């Protein structure tokens, strides 16, 4: 049984996964998708985001801090929950299991992505089309990034289902089933956008 403090922490964890982290993921995928229009379009979109007013404040308080809070507590949940998919192999139990697996993988993937881009920028590199093309020129890195994007879109889409249920927005079995179909659609659309963007760099 959850303590009251755990209940509110899990609510906050669920909320941060959608607002602002989930919204940032969607925005990031859309910006990256400009690569399908060519290097100039991607560079212009990237420069626009990089030159927003108060960009460091926005990055830390809208992206990094909420992301770290969501990730650290998510890892804690992942390593303390008991998987029962072998005993109760229902669809929702499998979604719960893969939510934890993708969450742990995303901690590694996002840390690596930040190292290759944001940390590199802080050390003097320029984050542009050529940087991503160089990174994704390696078949291994391309596969790694595709896995990362699909893990992120699944984690966000399935997390959206959990958010709507946790916050009492989808309470009845019928509404939860409808939301499941919607979130599957969100997963497919975002995955196509994300993978198309990656392939545009190759």
N, C-alpha and C positions, 0 to 999 in steps of 0.2 A: 504494500500500500504506500502511495506517495505521501511524503510529508507536505505540509502546506507550502514550505519554501521551495521544495522540488517542483511542485505544481506550477508556481509562478515562474521559476527559472525555465521550465520546459515551455511555458507559454511565450516567454521572451525569446527563447531559442527559436521557436517556430516563427514568431513575428519577424525576427531579424533575417531569417532565411528567405523571406519574401520581400520585406521592406527593411532595409534598402538593398540587401545583397542580391536578391532575385531580380530586382529591377535593373541593377547594375549589370548583371549577366546578360539580360536581354539587350540593354544598350550597347554593351561591349560586342556582342555578336552582330548587331546591326551595323555598328561602325566598321567592324572587320569585313562585313559583306560588301562594303564599298570597293574592296579589292577586286571584285568581279567586274568592276567598271574600269579597271586599270590602275597603274601605280599613282598617277596624279590624283585621281578621285580618292583613293585611300589616304594618301599623304595629306590632302586637304582636310578630310574628315578627322584624321588623327591630330593634325595641327590645331584644328578648331577646339577639340576636346582638351588638348594639352595647354591651350592658352586661355582657358576660361578664367574669369576673375576668382581669386581666392582658391586656386587649384589645389594647393597643398592642404588647405583646410578641408576642402571637399574630399580629397583622396583619403585623408586620415579619419575624418569623422563620419563620412558617408560610406566609405569602402573598407579601409583597412581595419579599423577598430571593430565595427560590427562583424566583419568577416572573421576576425580572430576570435571574438566571443562566440560566434556561431560554430566555428570550426573546433575550438578547444572543448566546448561542452559536447559537441557532436562526437568527437573522438572518445570522450569519457563514456557517453551512452553506448557507443559501438563496442567498447571493450568490457562493458559491465552487463549488457543485455544477454539473455539466454535464448539462443536460437531454437525454435521448435518446428522448423520446416520439415524435418524428417518425420516427426510425429503427426503434425497437422500441416500438411502441404497445401494449404489453401492459397488462392491468388494473393490475398492481402498479406498473409504471412511471408510469402516470397517477396512481395514489394517492400515489406519492412526489412527483410534480410538484405536485399540489394540496395536499399537506401543507406544502410550502414556500410556496406562494402564500398559503394561509390563515394561515400563521404570520406572514408579513410584514404582511398586512392586520390581524391581531389585535394586533400591536404598536401600530398606529395607533388601532384601535378601543378597546383597553383603556386606552391613555393618555388618550384623550378621555373615556371613561367615568369614569375616576378623577378627571379634572379637573372634570367636571360633578357628581360626587357627593362623593368623599372630600375633595378640595381645597376644594370649596364648603362642606362641613361644618366644615373647619378654619377657614374664614373667617367662620363664624357661621350658615350655613344649616342647616336641618333636613332630614335625609334621611328622607323619608316618602313616602306614597302620592301626595300632592299634587305633590311635586317631580318624581316620575317621570311623572305625568300631564301636567304642564306641558312636560316635555322631549319626550314622545312625542305631544304635540298637533300638532307639525309633521310633515306627511307625509314630508318628507325624513328627519327624525330617526328616525321610526318605521321607514322602509325601511332606514336605516343600522343601527339596532339589530337588526332582524330578520336582516340580512346578518351582523352581528357574532355573534349567537347561533348561527346555522347554521354559520358558520365555526368557532366555538369547539367546537360539538358534533362537527363533522366532524374537526377537528384532534385532539380528545381521543380519539374513537373509533378513528380510523385510527392515532393514536399508541399506543393500547392494543395494537393488532395488532403494531406494530413493537416495543413493549416486550416482549410475550410471546415474540416470535421472537428478539429481541436477547439476552434473558436466558435463552434455552434452554428455555423452558417449552413452546413449540410448535415442535418440531423437524421432525417428519415432514410431508410434503406434505398428508397427510390431516388432521392436527391443525391445520395452518395454514389449510386450507380451512374447517374447522369454526369456528375462531376468527374467520375473515373473516365468516361468517354471523352470529356472535354480535355482532361489533362493528358490523355494519350495523344489527342490531336495537337496539343501544345508541344509535347515532346517531339512529335514527328516534324512539325513545322520548324521548331528551333534547331533540331538536328540537321535538317536540310540546309538551313541558313548557315549554320556553323561549319559544316563540312564543305559546302560550296565555297565559303570564304577561304578555308585552308587550301583547297585545291587551286584557287585562283593565284596563290603565291608560288605554285610549282610550274 
